[in-house]
Amino acid sequence: MRLSKEDLELYYRLHPALLFYTNQKGGIIDDISTLEEFKTLPMEKAFKVRERLWEQSNLIDSFVKENPFGFSSEEREIVLGWKNSIREDFYLLRYLKKYAIFLEWEKPPKAYGVLALTNEFEEVLGGEPLPLMVKAVLMPFKGQIVYDGFISRYPYTFGSGIRRSLFDAYREAKSRFGIITSLPFSAEERKVSDIERLKSYLKTKGNRERYWEEIEDLIYKAPYLMSFYQQEMGRVYARRYKRDLHGIGLADAWFAILQGMIIAGGTTKEEVAGIAFRLLPPEKRDWVHIFHLEGK
């Protein structure tokens, strides 16, 4: 989850130089005349300089133009790319092999794959259990996303409902955009079929509640989407009915569900399908979900 040694060395040539330049222009920390002196600053003082940089990102342009450290054109291009950084509150959800997952929980949500610097995020954050709400700046670096070395966590803990909602949002983010691993990111959604998007919205109760308007837009878009919606919701209701039907002693039977209601039952799938199809108008026959109540 960390930058390679070579990239890390380059990062620590460029980023402290930009912060030192910011301090020289803004006079934030007194009595700092060299980059080496700046590198020895306590974290809390360096943080003040970092905040000024992101409040006045035009300093990046002037730094690149003046080029006080004689960086190459490639190095200046990396620094210029930092204007595409994202300074936000994120939810740190997972530590994966390749990167950590930072979730931006707006609508639509986005999930970023972020590399650590010298130390893994777990070490930096004291091994606190996930998810965590953090404030960070995500920066592009050679086709990857890193953070700028400063990260703070909010002292919040999350109950099961919030955690479930966060992971619902994470699944939707992956469905819409995939894991974002470079910046800037175009808001144009990854090309996924309407049926895949609808499946993502219907996957959990939290998603169904949060994205009901989007669900409505999709299911009235085309008849086949309405059919898919009714079938998927039939599966949801079937799970509840199975518990209830077993509770009254039924077993090894077949049932048909439409819009949350059992409309037919019998001992074989063919029998139930025949009853349901005879009852319904042709345009709604594809909406029926037929399920088997197995023996206990």
N, C-alpha and C positions, 0 to 999 in steps of 0.2 A: 504493500500500500504506500510505498515511499518512492520519491524520485531516485533515479539512478545516481551513483556517486558523481559521475561526470556532470549531469544536469544540476545536481545540488550545488556543486562548486560554481557553476555558471550563475545559478540563481543568487547565490550569496555574493557574487561580484556585482550584480545588477541592482538588486532590491535595496540593500543598505546604501548604495551610492545615491539612489533616487531619494531615499529618506534624508540622507545627509544634505542633499541639495535643497530639499523642502525646508529643512531647518535653517539653512543659510539664507534662504529667501524670506522666511517668515519670522526669524529670530525667536523661535519658540523656546529653545533651551540655550541659555547663555554659556559662554566660555567653552564652546566646542568649535575648534578651528580645523580639525583634520578628520578624515573618514575613520581612521584608526581610533581616535577618541570617541567618535560617535558609536562605534561598535561596542564600546565598553559601557554604554549607558545602561542603567537599570531598566527593566522591562516597562515599568510604569511611565518613565520619561520618554522612552522611544514610542510608546503607545500614543502619547500626545502628538508627536510628530506625524505618526501614521494617520491619526484622525484628521489633521490638517490637510494631508495629501488627498484624502478621499472627499474632503469638503471642497477642495480646489483642484480638481483633476486636470485643469489647464496647465498645472505645473508639469505634467508629463510632457505636454507639447514643448514647453520652453526648455525642459531638460534635454529632450531629444534634439532640439534645434541647436542649443548651445554646446551640447556634448562635452561637458567639462572634464570627463574622464577618458576621452578619446576612444569610445567604444566603436566597434565595427558597425557597418550598416546592418548586418544581421542582428547584432545585439541591440541596436537602437530600435529595430523593428519589433523585437520581443517586448521592449519597454513600452513602445507605442501601443502595442496590443493590450496593455494593461488598462487602457481606457475602456475596454469591454468587460472589466471586472464587475462582479455583482456583490453589493454590500447589503446584506439582508439578515433577517432571523431565519434560521433553518432548523429542521429536525434531523438530527443525526440518527439514522435508523439502523444501519448495519455496517459491520466490518467484513468486507468480502476480500477474496484473495487479491484482486486487482486494484481495488480502491474502496474507500468508504462511501456510503450512500448518504448524501445530504438532500433532504426533501424540502422544496419550496412549496408550502401548502397554500397556494392561491388556486383560483379556479380559472383555467385548469392547472393542476399541480404539475411540477416538474421534478425529476430526480436526477441529481448530478453525481457522477463518479469522480471523487476527489482524492488526490494523492497527498500524503503527508510529506513533511520535509525531513528533518534530522531524526525526530522521534515519531513513533506511531501515534495516531490519535488516542488510542486507549491509554498510552503512557501520559500524553499531554493532559488528558482529562481525568487522570487519577483512577482509571479503571472503573468509573461509574457505569452502572448498568444502562443499557439502551432501552428505549429511545431517550435522547437528550435534546432539549431546545437550546440552541447556541446562536451567538452572534458572530459572524465571520465575513471575511471578504474572499470570494472565490475568483481566482485569476487564471487567465490563459497562459500556458507556458509550453512552447514547442509542441503544440497539438494535444496537450493534456490540460487538466485543470488541477491547480494547486490552491492552497490557501496561503495567506501572506505572513504566516507565522504568529499571528495574534488570534486567539479564539477564546471566547468566554462563554460559560454556560449559565443558563438561568436556573434558579433553585427550585425547579418544578418537578414534581413526580406525576405520573400519568396513570389513571385507572384503566381498567380493561376496555371501557367504552372508547376512550380517547385513543388508546393504542390500536384498537380495531379500526377506527376511522383513519388513523395515520397510514396503516398498511393497506386499507382500501384505496386511499389516495395514491399510495406508492404503486399499486397494481394498475390504477388508471393511468398514471404518468408513464409507466412502461408501455402500456397499450397504445397510448397516443404518440409518444415521442421516443420510446426506448430510453436507455440510460444515456444521459447527455455527458459526453466526455471531452468536449472542446467548446471554446467560446471564441467569437460570439455565436449564439445559437439562434437560428431562424425559428420564429414562432409557427412556421408552416408545419402542420402536423405530419407525422410519418404516415405514409399512405397505408391505411388499413381499411378493410371492408366494413361496411355498415353493420354487418352481422357480427363481426368481431368486437366492434365497439359496443353494440347492444349487449353482447354476452358479458362484456366487462362491467357494464352498468348494472346488470341483473345478478351479478355473482353473489353479492351479500346484501343483507337488509339495509346496512348503512349506505351502500351505493345506491340502492333503489330509492331510498328517501332523498339522498343528496342530489341525485341526477334525474329526478322524475320529469322535469321539463324536457331534458335532452331525450329521455326515453320516449316521451309523447311525440316529440318531433320525428323521431326515427320510425316509430311503429305506424304512424299515419303517412309516412313517406311512400311506402310500398306494401302491397298485400302480403308478400312473402315475409316481411319483417313483422307484421302483426301475427302471422301464423307462428313464427319463431318465438315471439314474445309469449304468446299463450301457451305454447308447449313448455317453455322454460319455467313459467310461473306454475304450470301444472306440476312440474317436478318438485317445486318448492312446497306446494300444498300437499303433494303426495307424501312427503316425509312426515308431515303433521298427522295426516289421516292414518298412516300406517300405525302410529303409536295409539291413536284413539281406537282404531278397529281391532287391533290386538287386545286392547284393554277390555273390550266387550266379548272377547273370546273367538273372534273370526280368524280364519287362517286358510291358506291355499285358495284364494279367490282373486278375481280380476275386477277392476273398477275403472270407470272413465270419469275424468275431471274436466270441467270447462268453467273458466272464470271463478275458480275457487270452490266450485260445487261438484259433488258427485252426482252425475246424471244417469249412470247405469252401473249395474253390477252383475256378475255371473260367475260361472265355474271355469270358463275358458276365455281366452283373449278374443277368439273369433266371435263368440256369442255376445260379448260386451261391445265389440266394435260394431256388430250388426245392429244392436239395439240403439246405440248412440247415433249411428249414421241415419237410421230411419227417423229418429226424433228431430234431427237438425236440418236446417236448410243447407244446400250444397256449399255455400260460401263459408260456412263455419265448421265444416267437417274436419278440415286440416288443423283446427284449433284444439282439438281434443287430445288430452294426454291420457294414455291407458297404462295402468301400472298393475303389477302383480303383488298381492299380499301373500308373502310366503308363510310357510308353517313356522310355528314358534321354535 
